[in-house]
Amino acid sequence: MANNTPTPYRCDVFHKDKNRHPLKYQFIKSIYYLHKLLQKEGFDYHYINVYNRKTDVYLGRQYFDKFIIDKPPY
């Protein structure tokens, strides 16, 4: 059976150290789960730029210390 769970987001994760290259995630289901994954791996990011995966439209920015809200994928 195919996994047909929607993955509406594409994210670029920027580290607090400006010398490190940003991580690019092409298929993201939830910004909250991405945040928890990065915390578990010890990646100290500054912010995440969130884009619509299909249209590549910028949806918003999620900072590390702000309350996580999944952006509407429009």
C-alpha positions as CSV (number, residue, x, y, z in Angstrom):
1,M,0.0,0.0,0.0
2,A,1.3,3.4,-0.9
3,N,1.9,6.1,1.7
4,N,-0.3,8.9,0.6
5,T,0.1,11.2,3.6
6,P,0.5,14.8,2.3
7,T,3.9,16.5,2.5
8,P,3.0,20.1,1.9
9,Y,6.3,21.7,3.1
10,R,9.8,22.2,1.9
11,C,12.2,23.7,4.6
12,D,15.6,25.2,4.7
13,V,17.2,25.0,8.2
14,F,19.8,27.6,9.1
15,H,22.3,27.0,11.9
16,K,23.2,29.6,14.5
17,D,26.8,29.3,13.3
18,K,26.8,31.2,10.0
19,N,29.8,29.2,8.7
20,R,27.7,26.0,8.4
21,H,25.6,25.4,5.3
22,P,21.8,25.3,5.6
23,L,20.1,21.9,5.6
24,K,17.4,21.5,2.9
25,Y,14.5,19.1,3.5
26,Q,12.3,18.6,0.4
27,F,9.4,16.6,1.9
28,I,8.2,17.7,5.4
29,K,4.8,16.6,6.9
30,S,5.0,18.8,10.0
31,I,7.2,21.6,11.1
32,Y,6.8,20.5,14.7
33,Y,8.2,17.0,14.0
34,L,11.1,18.6,12.1
35,H,11.8,20.8,15.1
36,K,11.8,17.7,17.5
37,L,14.1,15.8,15.1
38,L,16.6,18.6,15.0
39,Q,16.5,18.9,18.8
40,K,17.1,15.2,19.2
41,E,20.0,15.3,16.8
42,G,21.5,18.3,18.7
43,F,21.3,20.6,15.6
44,D,21.2,24.1,17.2
45,Y,19.3,26.0,14.5
46,H,18.4,29.7,14.4
47,Y,15.4,29.5,12.1
48,I,13.6,27.4,9.5
49,N,12.3,29.0,6.3
50,V,9.1,27.2,5.3
51,Y,8.0,26.9,1.6
52,N,5.1,25.2,-0.2
53,R,6.6,22.1,-1.7
54,K,4.7,22.1,-5.0
55,T,4.6,25.8,-5.8
56,D,7.8,26.9,-3.9
57,V,6.0,29.8,-2.4
58,Y,7.5,31.2,0.8
59,L,5.1,30.6,3.7
60,G,7.0,31.9,6.7
61,R,9.8,31.6,9.1
62,Q,9.9,29.5,12.3
63,Y,12.4,30.5,15.0
64,F,13.9,28.0,17.5
65,D,12.5,29.6,20.6
66,K,9.0,30.5,19.3
67,F,5.9,28.4,19.7
68,I,5.6,26.0,16.8
69,I,2.6,26.4,14.5
70,D,2.3,24.5,11.3
71,K,1.8,27.0,8.5
72,P,-1.2,26.6,6.2
73,P,0.1,25.2,2.9
74,Y,-1.5,27.8,0.6
